[in-house]
Amino acid sequence: MGEQTTAAMSVTPGLNVGYFRLTDGDVANTREVDGGLLVDYDAAGAVIGVETLTLDQHLSPALLAYLLPVHE
């Protein structure tokens, strides 16, 4: 059977940062593809993760509200 792939997401609301891990593996290279949007690659050049340093600019307000519910 093939390799198991695990996707995960982490968000740091106070810093406006989000990381979307697409697959397991070691990061060999990171490239900024847009202002505040970085893509992580493995040694073979496959994308393994995407980080945004400007979360509110890369996700819709509705999705942000879902991911970051307001706690009273």
C-alpha beads as a LAMMPS data file, in Angstrom:
LAMMPS data file: protein, C-alpha beads

72 atoms
71 bonds

1 atom types
1 bond types

-500.0 500.0 xlo xhi
-500.0 500.0 ylo yhi
-500.0 500.0 zlo zhi

Masses

1 110.0

Atoms # bond

1 1 1 0.000 0.000 0.000
2 1 1 1.001 3.650 -0.464
3 1 1 2.231 6.097 2.091
4 1 1 -0.320 7.478 4.577
5 1 1 -1.081 11.181 4.170
6 1 1 -2.169 13.314 7.098
7 1 1 -3.605 16.800 6.623
8 1 1 -3.812 19.244 9.520
9 1 1 -4.404 22.906 10.150
10 1 1 -3.287 25.206 12.923
11 1 1 -4.290 28.821 13.441
12 1 1 -2.804 31.454 15.736
13 1 1 -5.508 34.136 15.796
14 1 1 -3.638 36.725 17.865
15 1 1 -0.810 36.668 15.332
16 1 1 -3.018 36.341 12.199
17 1 1 -1.058 33.203 11.199
18 1 1 -2.278 29.894 9.804
19 1 1 -0.476 26.708 8.734
20 1 1 -2.015 24.039 6.533
21 1 1 -0.051 20.778 6.575
22 1 1 -0.959 18.686 3.550
23 1 1 1.218 15.626 4.101
24 1 1 3.817 14.209 6.447
25 1 1 7.465 14.715 5.619
26 1 1 10.435 16.926 6.265
27 1 1 10.554 20.457 4.909
28 1 1 13.522 20.820 2.564
29 1 1 12.691 24.223 1.102
30 1 1 10.305 27.106 1.752
31 1 1 9.390 29.684 -0.854
32 1 1 7.337 32.863 -0.479
33 1 1 4.895 32.834 -3.382
34 1 1 2.904 35.923 -2.434
35 1 1 3.096 38.576 0.262
36 1 1 2.796 36.609 3.485
37 1 1 2.077 33.259 1.792
38 1 1 4.821 30.642 2.102
39 1 1 4.891 27.155 0.608
40 1 1 6.910 24.295 2.117
41 1 1 8.370 21.616 -0.177
42 1 1 9.926 18.232 0.543
43 1 1 13.234 17.069 -0.983
44 1 1 11.420 15.796 -4.093
45 1 1 9.780 19.189 -4.666
46 1 1 6.265 18.162 -3.575
47 1 1 4.197 20.684 -1.599
48 1 1 3.803 19.543 1.997
49 1 1 2.472 22.670 3.664
50 1 1 1.304 26.244 3.229
51 1 1 1.709 29.022 5.787
52 1 1 0.008 32.379 5.701
53 1 1 1.329 35.255 7.773
54 1 1 -1.725 37.306 6.790
55 1 1 -4.564 34.888 7.467
56 1 1 -7.294 37.482 7.091
57 1 1 -6.080 38.307 3.559
58 1 1 -6.071 34.690 2.349
59 1 1 -9.326 33.350 3.832
60 1 1 -12.853 34.662 3.520
61 1 1 -14.461 36.375 6.533
62 1 1 -17.040 33.547 6.764
63 1 1 -14.343 30.866 6.911
64 1 1 -12.357 32.848 9.471
65 1 1 -15.462 33.191 11.648
66 1 1 -15.936 29.413 11.476
67 1 1 -12.281 28.659 12.283
68 1 1 -11.947 31.315 14.980
69 1 1 -15.208 31.381 16.928
70 1 1 -15.600 34.179 19.422
71 1 1 -15.496 32.923 23.013
72 1 1 -17.456 34.954 25.501

Bonds

1 1 1 2
2 1 2 3
3 1 3 4
4 1 4 5
5 1 5 6
6 1 6 7
7 1 7 8
8 1 8 9
9 1 9 10
10 1 10 11
11 1 11 12
12 1 12 13
13 1 13 14
14 1 14 15
15 1 15 16
16 1 16 17
17 1 17 18
18 1 18 19
19 1 19 20
20 1 20 21
21 1 21 22
22 1 22 23
23 1 23 24
24 1 24 25
25 1 25 26
26 1 26 27
27 1 27 28
28 1 28 29
29 1 29 30
30 1 30 31
31 1 31 32
32 1 32 33
33 1 33 34
34 1 34 35
35 1 35 36
36 1 36 37
37 1 37 38
38 1 38 39
39 1 39 40
40 1 40 41
41 1 41 42
42 1 42 43
43 1 43 44
44 1 44 45
45 1 45 46
46 1 46 47
47 1 47 48
48 1 48 49
49 1 49 50
50 1 50 51
51 1 51 52
52 1 52 53
53 1 53 54
54 1 54 55
55 1 55 56
56 1 56 57
57 1 57 58
58 1 58 59
59 1 59 60
60 1 60 61
61 1 61 62
62 1 62 63
63 1 63 64
64 1 64 65
65 1 65 66
66 1 66 67
67 1 67 68
68 1 68 69
69 1 69 70
70 1 70 71
71 1 71 72
